[in-house]
Every structure is written in C-alpha cells, then in structure tokens.
Amino acid sequence: MRVGVLFLVITLWATIGSASEKVDRLMDAIRLEQVIDILRSEGREQAKELNETLLGNSGGSYFSAQLDIIYDAEWMHDQISDVFQESLTEGQMDRAIVFYESDLGQTLVSLENSAREAIGDETILEMAKDSFLTGNHDVSLYRLIDEYIEVNDLIAKNVHSAISADFQFFRGLNEDVGADDQEILAQLLTEKDAITQDTETWLYSFLLMAYQPLEDGQMRENIAFSRTETGRAVNKAFFDSFDQMYDDIYYRLGQAVSHALTASEL
C-alpha cells in the first residue's frame, strides 16, 4: 500500500513539474516578461494622468508607492501564467508551444510587442489611427485583419474587458462612500457605443501597424491557427487572464486614488 501511494505521489509531482515547465516554456515563447514591461509602462502613464486629473498632482509618495504594489511584475506574471496552466490541456499546451516557438510565432510576437511599445507614444498612436481612418480598406492586409478580428471576436471581448475594468475602478474609487454597483454599471453601459467605436479604431490601428510587414500567407497561417481548438483556447486564456488581472489592478487603482484624495483633504 505504501509503495503504491509513494508511486502515485511521485507520478503526480512529475506531472505537475512537466505542466509547470510547459507553461514556463509557453510564457517564454510569447515573451511574457516583455509584455508585462509594456503593460506596466502603460499603467504608469495612465496613473500619471489620474494623478493630474483626479488628484491635481497631489498623489505624492503614497500614490507612487501604491503603483509599485499594484503593478508588481512578478504578481502580473503569475496571474497570467496560472490561468494558462489551469485552462489549457496538455495537448493544447504542446501545440501552442510549437506554434509560438515557430518562426512565424516569434515574428508575430515580435511585431505585436514592437507595435505596442511604439503606440505608447501618443504621436505615433494618432498617426496609426489616422492611417486606419483615411487609408484604403480595399487591400488584402485590411481584409485579412478584418477576418482575424472577427475569428477571435476581438472587438466584443475588448469592449467587455474595458467596461469590466472601468467598473472595478469606480467600485474601488467609491468603496468608502458605498456607491451602488448597479448605478455604476448602468452609467458605463450608456457609454458602450462610444467604447466600442474607440476599441474598433484602436484595434485596427494597432494590428494594421503591427502586421504590415507580414506576407498574406503568413497572415492566413495566423488566422488558421486562431480557428483551431488550440488557437481558441489560447485566445480565451489570454482574455481570461488579462481580465482577472486588470479587474484586480483597476479596483486597487481606484482605491489608491480614493485614499490619496482623502489624505490630501486631511
């Protein structure tokens, strides 16, 4: 009996170790550490705007210290990698690793991260938006990106994510005054059309900029992967992990703004 139990424990630990190694390998393939660096930089810029608009630049050392806690790189990494490990089957993990470690997968990751870093500059973002809004949409790249967005349901998913994060921010901001959650959500939903329009413009602008160097065949292969069971599972894991992470981040960000406001009033 003891030998059987010991064998089972060893087998379970081997499986867990294998799964952990695989998720680490996948996170390396999608260059998660670089992604998190980009997201933390974006978060800092957003917090700077909040400090200016809501705190009158009075956030000081308290607000800055809270941002270090909220945008902790190790915590963000774990939030994302844990969801991938929980969500993907062993087979899906294997196939995702093969795709993202391939030449095409690495090219996609590199292009997306470079474009995401670039549009952190407001001037470049506005140029990308202008290029999308005034450009010729009757070209193969636009049609392929249109298909890619539709296959992955990117507009609806990003709108949901934006509303959810904003909802959590206002919950945190109004935590001490007991604001009605339903009223907050109802107000945000009145802005859904505007959020959808902004999301659509941002997505097309970003993807047209990121994928411009790709050949049509590479883009079709990217779309083909998105249509597979593994591609759908990866897409879901991305949104689930980012939604959980950002809901938490925005709630704590709202709390930080609220507490900084209270401190400045005192």
BABA-539846 format. One line per field, with one value per residue (C-alpha): residue in one letter; x, y, z. Coordinates in Angstrom, 3 decimals, always signed. Each point is the difference from the previous one (the first is absolute). Layout:
% residues N
residuo: (A | ...);
u: (X | ...);
v: (Y | ...);
w: (Z | ...);
//
This chain:
% residues 266
residuo: (M | R | V | G | V | L | F | L | V | I | T | L | W | A | T | I | G | S | A | S | E | K | V | D | R | L | M | D | A | I | R | L | E | Q | V | I | D | I | L | R | S | E | G | R | E | Q | A | K | E | L | N | E | T | L | L | G | N | S | G | G | S | Y | F | S | A | Q | L | D | I | I | Y | D | A | E | W | M | H | D | Q | I | S | D | V | F | Q | E | S | L | T | E | G | Q | M | D | R | A | I | V | F | Y | E | S | D | L | G | Q | T | L | V | S | L | E | N | S | A | R | E | A | I | G | D | E | T | I | L | E | M | A | K | D | S | F | L | T | G | N | H | D | V | S | L | Y | R | L | I | D | E | Y | I | E | V | N | D | L | I | A | K | N | V | H | S | A | I | S | A | D | F | Q | F | F | R | G | L | N | E | D | V | G | A | D | D | Q | E | I | L | A | Q | L | L | T | E | K | D | A | I | T | Q | D | T | E | T | W | L | Y | S | F | L | L | M | A | Y | Q | P | L | E | D | G | Q | M | R | E | N | I | A | F | S | R | T | E | T | G | R | A | V | N | K | A | F | F | D | S | F | D | Q | M | Y | D | D | I | Y | Y | R | L | G | Q | A | V | S | H | A | L | T | A | S | E | L);
u: (+0.000 | +2.753 | +1.938 | -3.110 | -0.665 | +3.638 | -0.100 | -3.197 | +1.544 | +3.134 | -2.115 | -2.135 | +3.058 | +1.539 | -3.180 | -0.194 | +3.636 | -0.517 | -3.039 | +1.893 | +2.921 | -2.321 | -1.789 | +3.362 | +1.112 | -3.176 | +0.332 | +3.570 | -1.202 | -2.577 | +2.650 | -2.251 | +2.644 | +0.262 | -3.805 | -0.196 | +2.669 | -2.127 | -3.179 | +1.714 | +1.245 | -3.536 | -1.320 | +2.474 | -1.060 | -3.652 | +0.707 | +1.821 | -3.170 | -2.114 | +2.357 | -0.363 | -3.760 | -1.386 | +2.674 | +1.284 | +3.525 | -0.286 | +0.391 | +3.557 | +2.026 | -3.083 | -1.509 | +3.353 | +0.553 | -3.441 | +0.781 | +3.114 | -2.177 | -2.856 | +2.223 | +2.281 | +1.650 | +0.261 | -3.649 | -1.115 | +2.059 | -1.545 | -3.540 | +0.383 | +2.066 | -2.257 | -3.087 | +1.795 | +1.078 | -3.530 | -1.788 | +2.001 | +0.128 | +3.385 | -0.594 | -1.048 | +3.064 | +2.239 | -1.559 | +0.086 | +3.709 | +0.673 | -1.834 | +1.525 | +3.516 | -0.222 | +1.496 | -3.480 | -0.989 | +3.134 | -0.513 | -3.571 | +1.053 | +2.842 | -2.215 | -2.805 | +2.298 | +1.893 | -3.238 | -1.394 | +3.121 | -0.120 | -3.611 | +0.836 | +1.135 | -3.167 | +1.304 | +0.592 | -3.392 | -1.744 | +1.930 | -1.073 | -3.620 | +0.134 | +1.514 | -2.865 | -2.777 | +1.211 | +1.695 | -1.177 | -2.006 | -0.291 | +3.382 | +0.868 | +1.631 | -3.091 | -2.284 | +2.217 | +0.114 | -3.763 | -0.270 | +2.500 | -1.986 | -3.250 | +1.413 | +1.330 | -3.034 | +2.447 | -2.314 | -2.714 | +2.545 | +2.026 | -3.141 | -1.050 | +3.496 | +0.014 | -3.417 | +0.887 | +3.275 | -1.649 | -2.766 | +2.603 | +1.835 | -3.138 | -0.868 | +3.402 | -0.263 | -3.405 | +0.586 | -0.071 | -3.187 | -1.987 | -0.977 | -2.546 | +1.743 | -3.023 | +0.011 | +3.703 | -0.549 | -3.062 | +1.961 | +2.841 | -2.401 | -1.371 | +3.504 | +0.242 | -0.441 | +2.794 | +2.237 | -0.695 | +0.920 | +3.209 | +0.863 | -0.556 | +2.155 | +2.784 | -0.022 | +0.141 | +2.610 | +2.176 | -0.305 | +0.489 | +3.167 | +1.209 | -0.733 | +0.915 | +3.331 | -1.704 | -0.596 | -3.589 | +0.920 | +1.372 | -3.147 | -2.152 | +2.021 | -0.540 | -3.746 | +0.029 | +1.577 | -2.636 | -2.711 | +1.421 | -1.106 | +3.389 | -0.171 | -3.417 | +1.220 | +3.032 | -2.175 | -2.354 | +2.900 | +1.412 | -3.286 | -0.831 | +3.430 | +0.138 | -3.580 | +0.710 | +3.256 | -1.385 | -3.175 | +2.238 | +2.382 | -2.756 | -1.828 | +3.174 | +0.805 | -3.411 | +0.678 | +3.404 | -1.528 | -2.725 | +2.469 | +2.302 | -2.963 | -0.904 | +3.608 | +0.253 | -3.247 | +1.341);
v: (+0.000 | +2.467 | -0.803 | +0.643 | +3.338 | +1.034 | -0.860 | +2.057 | +3.011 | -0.187 | -0.284 | +2.997 | +2.119 | -0.982 | +1.020 | +3.298 | +0.709 | -0.786 | +2.279 | +2.780 | -0.344 | +0.145 | +3.138 | +1.638 | -0.939 | +1.442 | +3.203 | +0.317 | -0.549 | +2.807 | +2.136 | +0.641 | +1.924 | +2.498 | +0.227 | +0.732 | +2.697 | +1.647 | -0.292 | +1.433 | +2.943 | +0.579 | -0.228 | +2.603 | +2.393 | -0.524 | +0.534 | +3.221 | +1.230 | -1.026 | +1.881 | +3.098 | -0.140 | -1.444 | +0.849 | +3.316 | -1.440 | -0.505 | -3.788 | +0.266 | -2.840 | -1.880 | -0.302 | -0.896 | -2.733 | -1.436 | -0.187 | -2.063 | -2.466 | -0.039 | -0.468 | -2.593 | -1.874 | -3.378 | +0.087 | +0.959 | -2.845 | -2.516 | +1.233 | -0.690 | -3.190 | -1.599 | +0.424 | -1.536 | -2.974 | -0.490 | +0.566 | -1.824 | -3.766 | -1.671 | -0.473 | +3.621 | +1.165 | -2.120 | +1.326 | +3.593 | -0.359 | -1.370 | +2.929 | +2.793 | -1.414 | -0.231 | +2.679 | +1.382 | -0.048 | +1.872 | +2.490 | +0.673 | +0.489 | +2.314 | +2.115 | +0.276 | +0.976 | +2.516 | +1.607 | +0.042 | +1.763 | +2.467 | +1.084 | +0.824 | +3.215 | +2.049 | +1.512 | -3.429 | -1.213 | +2.940 | -0.632 | -3.666 | +0.984 | +2.545 | -2.610 | -2.384 | +2.578 | +1.548 | -3.016 | -2.307 | -2.835 | -1.860 | -1.684 | -3.563 | +0.900 | +1.850 | -2.853 | -2.547 | +2.051 | +0.396 | -3.795 | -0.416 | +2.375 | -1.792 | -3.509 | +0.975 | +2.184 | +2.699 | +3.008 | -1.474 | -1.592 | +3.206 | +2.077 | -2.399 | +0.203 | +3.812 | +0.326 | -2.607 | +1.743 | +3.428 | -1.454 | -1.336 | +3.337 | +1.907 | -2.658 | +0.545 | +3.758 | +0.093 | -2.804 | +2.285 | +1.814 | -3.134 | +0.796 | -2.292 | -2.507 | -0.201 | +3.767 | -0.072 | -2.800 | +1.677 | +3.213 | -1.879 | -1.873 | +3.316 | +0.566 | -3.429 | +1.293 | +2.545 | -2.625 | -2.365 | +2.661 | +0.874 | -3.687 | -0.671 | +2.952 | -0.991 | -3.662 | +0.629 | +2.722 | -2.239 | -3.155 | +1.785 | +1.510 | -3.248 | -2.362 | +2.270 | -1.827 | -3.420 | -1.753 | -1.047 | -3.670 | +0.680 | +1.846 | -2.841 | -2.462 | +2.211 | -0.022 | -3.763 | -0.552 | +2.255 | -2.256 | -3.160 | -1.355 | +0.957 | +3.490 | +0.567 | -1.325 | +2.308 | +2.988 | -0.783 | -0.436 | +3.374 | +1.785 | -1.897 | +0.675 | +3.640 | +0.620 | -1.464 | +1.924 | +3.329 | -0.268 | -0.336 | +2.749 | +2.493 | -0.673 | +0.638 | +3.000 | +1.457 | -0.615 | +1.681 | +3.099 | +0.108 | -0.293 | +2.606 | +2.364 | -0.540 | +0.569 | +3.240 | +1.269 | -0.711);
w: (+0.000 | +0.972 | -3.136 | -2.113 | +1.693 | -0.381 | -3.699 | -0.399 | +1.768 | -2.145 | -3.151 | +0.972 | +0.760 | -3.332 | -1.798 | +1.854 | -0.722 | -3.655 | -0.215 | +1.792 | -2.365 | -2.988 | +1.128 | +0.702 | -3.494 | -1.513 | +2.031 | -1.274 | -3.566 | +0.242 | +1.760 | +2.959 | +1.935 | -2.859 | -0.215 | +3.720 | -0.296 | -2.687 | +2.070 | +3.079 | -2.062 | -1.307 | +3.541 | +1.198 | -2.739 | +0.831 | +3.704 | -0.860 | -1.724 | +2.996 | +2.297 | -2.166 | -0.641 | +3.247 | +2.557 | -1.307 | +0.051 | +3.767 | +0.010 | +1.253 | +1.459 | +1.224 | -3.468 | -1.526 | +2.589 | -0.687 | -3.708 | +0.749 | +1.890 | -2.528 | -3.045 | +1.560 | -2.886 | +1.734 | +1.080 | -3.521 | -1.483 | +2.403 | -0.674 | -3.708 | +0.102 | +2.636 | -2.189 | -2.981 | +2.089 | +1.334 | -3.319 | -2.650 | -0.283 | -0.351 | -3.723 | -0.482 | +1.904 | -2.219 | -3.208 | +1.241 | +0.776 | -3.488 | -1.591 | +2.084 | -0.150 | -3.802 | -2.242 | -0.688 | +3.668 | +1.020 | -2.832 | +1.155 | +3.614 | -1.012 | -2.276 | +2.547 | +2.865 | -2.110 | -1.172 | +3.540 | +1.241 | -2.883 | +0.518 | +3.590 | -1.635 | -0.486 | -3.240 | -1.532 | +1.197 | -1.652 | -3.210 | +0.053 | +0.554 | -2.803 | -2.311 | +0.775 | -0.263 | -3.258 | -1.582 | -2.765 | +1.542 | -3.295 | +0.372 | +0.984 | +3.329 | +1.203 | -1.061 | +1.746 | +3.200 | -0.228 | -0.129 | +2.848 | +2.217 | -0.811 | +0.561 | +3.428 | +0.881 | +1.005 | +0.001 | +2.232 | +2.352 | +0.338 | +0.591 | +2.750 | +1.516 | -0.096 | +1.647 | +2.633 | +0.888 | +0.161 | +2.183 | +2.434 | +0.026 | +0.995 | +2.589 | +1.586 | -0.314 | +1.699 | +2.498 | +3.031 | -1.024 | -0.770 | -3.585 | -1.652 | -2.284 | -2.264 | -0.489 | -0.884 | -2.517 | -1.490 | -0.550 | -1.677 | -2.268 | -1.288 | -1.377 | -1.652 | -3.565 | +0.447 | +1.620 | -2.898 | -2.539 | +1.834 | +0.334 | -3.691 | -1.015 | +2.398 | -1.032 | -3.745 | +0.444 | +2.162 | -2.103 | -3.323 | +1.405 | +1.587 | -2.884 | -2.892 | -0.602 | -0.301 | -3.288 | -0.708 | +0.468 | +3.472 | +0.984 | -1.311 | +2.060 | +3.048 | -0.644 | -0.581 | +3.420 | +1.571 | -1.434 | +1.591 | +3.358 | +1.416 | -1.497 | +1.563 | +3.358 | -0.089 | -0.914 | +2.886 | +2.414 | -1.027 | +0.624 | +3.201 | +1.495 | -1.032 | +1.165 | +3.428 | +0.279 | -1.163 | +2.071 | +3.047 | -1.149 | -0.757 | +3.265 | +1.995 | -2.173 | +0.847 | +3.683 | -0.270 | -1.602 | +2.647 | +2.882 | -1.561 | -0.310 | +3.660 | +1.078 | -2.002 | +1.533 | +3.502);
//
